[in-house]
Amino acid sequence: MKQLKVALLLAVLSITLFSCKKDSKDDSQPDSSKPSMSFKLNGTLEQTSIAPVAQWYTSSGANNTLQVLGQVSTTEGIGLGLENPKVGTYDVVKDNLIVAYTSKTDTYQATSGSITITAFSGSFVTGTFQFTGTNFSNSKTVTITEGKFTSSVSKL
């Protein structure tokens, strides 16, 4: 089941990476409410090239899933996924999160780390994240630190 969720997250991330256009700049919004995502990749600051996308998949029964996707370039992005989102801190392993960083040639799945949701209204989400990701095909790792995101949420 976790492999299916990873595949779904990576598929949505891939679609986002290759189908989005850069939004025009809107200086009328206060800085605290502008959608954004940034993080350090192995110590180097990365910033998304377009506003991140947050999608909230809701169901009448079991779990509801929140995905936050950020595009750094046409070949690089990051995806964060968690079930039943609310304000709080979630551990990548303990809480079975789906978190990945994708570069042009590699995908790194989180093997440790956390996501903290600092605000969530169902229509807006903000938080922080950090994780270590491993590419299971070649054993390379990346370290993502000082991650932060702010995004409106589309309810699906």
C-alpha positions in Angstrom: 0.0 0.0 0.0 2.8 2.4 0.8 4.4 1.8 -2.6 1.1 2.7 -4.2 1.0 5.9 -2.3 4.6 6.7 -3.2 3.8 6.0 -6.9 0.7 8.3 -6.7 2.6 11.1 -5.0 5.4 10.8 -7.6 2.9 10.8 -10.5 1.2 13.9 -9.2 4.5 15.5 -8.6 5.6 14.7 -12.2 2.4 16.1 -13.6 2.9 19.2 -11.6 6.5 19.6 -12.6 5.8 19.4 -16.3 2.4 21.1 -16.6 2.7 24.3 -14.5 3.5 27.8 -15.6 5.0 30.5 -13.5 2.3 32.7 -11.9 2.5 36.4 -12.4 3.8 38.3 -9.4 1.2 39.8 -7.2 2.6 42.3 -4.7 -0.8 43.2 -3.4 -0.8 40.2 -1.0 1.0 40.5 2.4 4.2 38.5 2.5 2.9 36.2 5.2 0.0 35.0 2.9 1.9 34.5 -0.4 2.1 30.9 -1.4 5.8 29.8 -1.3 8.1 26.9 -0.6 11.8 26.9 0.2 14.3 24.5 1.7 18.0 23.7 1.9 19.2 20.8 -0.3 22.5 19.5 1.2 23.0 23.0 2.6 22.1 25.0 -0.6 19.0 27.1 -0.5 16.3 26.1 -3.0 13.1 28.1 -3.8 10.1 26.9 -5.8 9.8 28.6 -9.2 6.0 28.7 -8.9 3.6 28.7 -6.0 3.3 25.3 -4.4 0.2 23.2 -4.9 -1.7 21.7 -1.9 -4.4 19.2 -2.6 -6.6 17.7 0.1 -8.2 14.4 -0.9 -11.2 13.8 1.4 -13.4 10.7 1.7 -16.5 10.0 3.7 -14.9 6.9 5.3 -11.3 6.4 6.2 -8.3 8.8 5.9 -8.1 12.2 4.3 -4.7 12.9 2.5 -3.0 16.3 2.2 -0.3 16.6 -0.5 1.9 19.7 -0.8 3.9 19.8 -4.0 6.6 22.3 -4.9 8.4 22.8 -8.3 12.0 24.1 -8.2 12.5 23.7 -11.9 11.0 21.7 -14.7 13.0 18.7 -13.6 13.2 19.2 -9.8 10.6 19.1 -7.1 9.5 18.0 -3.7 6.3 16.3 -2.5 5.0 16.0 1.1 2.0 13.8 1.9 0.2 13.0 5.2 -3.1 11.6 6.3 -5.7 13.3 8.4 -3.9 16.7 8.5 -4.1 19.0 11.5 -1.8 21.3 13.4 1.1 19.3 14.8 4.4 17.6 14.1 4.5 14.3 12.2 7.4 11.9 12.1 8.2 10.5 8.6 8.6 6.9 9.8 6.3 6.7 12.9 3.4 8.4 11.1 4.0 6.7 7.7 4.4 9.9 5.7 5.0 9.9 2.0 7.8 12.5 1.4 10.1 12.6 -1.6 12.5 14.9 -3.5 12.9 14.4 -7.2 15.8 15.6 -9.4 16.2 15.2 -13.2 17.5 11.7 -12.8 16.8 10.5 -9.2 14.0 10.2 -6.7 14.9 10.3 -3.0 12.3 8.9 -0.6 12.4 10.1 3.0 13.8 7.6 5.5 13.8 10.0 8.5 12.6 13.5 9.3 9.4 15.4 10.0 6.7 17.7 8.8 5.1 20.3 11.1 1.8 21.8 10.2 1.6 25.2 11.9 -1.7 26.3 10.4 -4.4 24.4 8.6 -7.9 25.6 7.8 -8.9 23.3 4.9 -8.4 26.1 2.5 -4.9 27.2 3.6 -1.9 25.4 5.0 1.5 26.5 6.3 4.3 24.5 7.9 7.9 23.3 8.0 9.7 20.2 7.0 13.1 18.4 7.1 14.2 15.0 6.1 16.9 12.7 4.8 16.0 11.0 1.5 17.5 7.9 0.0 17.5 6.8 -3.6 16.9 3.1 -3.2 18.3 2.2 -6.7 21.8 3.6 -6.1 21.9 4.2 -2.3 22.7 8.0 -2.7 21.2 10.3 0.0 20.1 13.9 0.2 19.5 16.1 3.3 16.6 18.5 3.2 16.6 21.1 6.0 14.9 24.4 6.9 12.0 23.6 4.7 8.9 25.8 4.9 5.7 26.2 2.9 2.6 28.3 2.6 -0.2 27.4 0.2 -3.8 27.6 -0.5 -5.5 24.2 -0.5 -7.7 22.7 -3.2 -10.2 20.2 -1.8 -10.7 17.2 -4.1 
